[in-house]
Amino acid sequence: MRNHTSITRFILLGLTDDPQMQILIFLFLLITYTLSITGNLAIIILTLVDSHLKTAMYFFLQNFSFLEISFTSACIPRFLYSISTGDRTITYNACECQLFFTDLFGVTEFFLLATMSYDRYVAICKPLHYVTIMNHRVCRRLMFCCWMTALLIIFPPFSLGLGLEFCDSNTIDHFLCDANPIVKISCSDTWFLEQMVIACSVLIFIMTLICVVLSYVCIIRTILRFPSAQQRTKAFSTCSSHIIVVSITYGSCIFVYTKPSAKDEMAVNKRVSILTTSISPMLNPFIYTLRNKQVKQALNDLVKRIIFLSKN
């Protein structure tokens, strides 16, 4: 039996062996990755330079965009390189780094989405105290808690995973280093690790989902008490973008953990991973900008400013 230290490289099988499909996948991922980086970077720039986008809502949106850029950049460029060169190998250390950062960014996003739901709760249910409650210091502390909670939750199972041994195979049935396919090829006793991963996943999912659901129960109750339909429509519109993003994020996770048959499990997981690593980060900037008048106005002002400077 060989210890894991003798494994220096893994082989990522990717999505398909069909050359024509690989070209289509490469073009699709390149386009979605470019749009994702451009859109999220635009949101970060807008929230930094526009004085009207300095509230807590846009502070969290700025950090969410940063997480989206980081998350998709930890996955997609390496896969694009693999498709373009045909080199499917990845070093052991690079694989562990990819696994750690994708988990960290992904879990932090869950806690940030829960924090953003609390922000919407304060904005709608306690509007007169919004600026006081969600001041800059509180926002920074909440953001710090999102990062630290995610780190503390993923660190124990990740540390255990570093001790896995690989004897018969170094082939990972995925296009990125994901915990499930790595555990499958290990010859170590992974029962405790698998239980810990499930426990951590359920903890993250339940904790954040409860926060989101409770926030929106209070929000809906408050909105329904508004006297005019115009007020209710305006209040719902301020939450609609966040609700759509939450639905996509939680929906994809529910899809992964519905446990399909063993034969189809990895195929389903890979398809959902494409959704979470490329399509969702691309859609989120458009979801927030197309449904937000302040962001659209800030974008128009920035474009006009750039055109004016270029002419001068």
Phi, psi and omega in degrees: 000132180262140177285160182296339181293341178278346176276115180254342181218148170247160175244121179266119184289338180078206184259326183201159175259356181287119183301320180293319177296324179297322178296316179296317179297318179300312181296317179299311182292324178296317180293312182295323179293317179298315179295321180297311180296316181297312183295313181291324177294323178298319179295318179299314180296316181299315181290340178276322189262337184268126184290339180279349182250051182247014179277172181300322181303316183280335173296315179291323178296321177300315179291325177295319178296321177298318179295321178297316178298315182294317183296310182290330179288336178284344185247307195287314182303321179295322179290321176299319177298318181297317180293317186289328183258341184081002180273106183264002182278150175216138183291157180302314182295319179295323179296314179296322178296317179297316179299315182297312186286323177296320177294316181297311181294319181295315181292321178300324178300319179300313181292327178291321177298321177295319178296320179294328177291324176294320177301317178294325177299313180295318183297324185264321184271335179226058187298326182290337181253008186301311183296324181288315182291312184262057178281173186299321181294318178296318180298317179296321179293320178296320179295318178298320179296323178300312180295313185290321179297317178299316181297316182294328181284318185276342186295315181301309179294326179295320178297319177295323181296333179294340181266006180293146176251145181235122188248308190264332188214148172236023182262119181259121182278071181192171175261358175216168180280099181247151186299316186299307180292332178292316179298323183298328183265000180280146177261006176282166173282108188256010185302311183295319179298316180297319178295322179293319178297316178298315181298316180294319180296315179295319179300312180299311184297310184292314181303310184287322181294320178299317179298316180295312183296313180299319180299315184283335172297314178294320180297313182295319178299319180292316182296320181295341178273353179295140185289324185251151178294328179296318177296318180295318179296317180296318180294317178296323182295331179289340180258346190299318181298316180295320180297318180296314181296318178299318180298317179295314184294309182287325179299318179294323179290320177299322179299319181293319188266013174279002173054073173292178179298155184303327181294321185261354189301309183292324178298317178294315180300321180292321179293318179294324178297324175298319179298313186283331185265342182231313186284312180299312178299334178283319185286324188304316178299321180290323178299316182286321184282319184291339182251012184230112184294323182294318179292318179297320178294319178297322178294317178298318180297320180293318179297316178298321180294319179294318179296318179298316179294321181294326179288330179271000000 
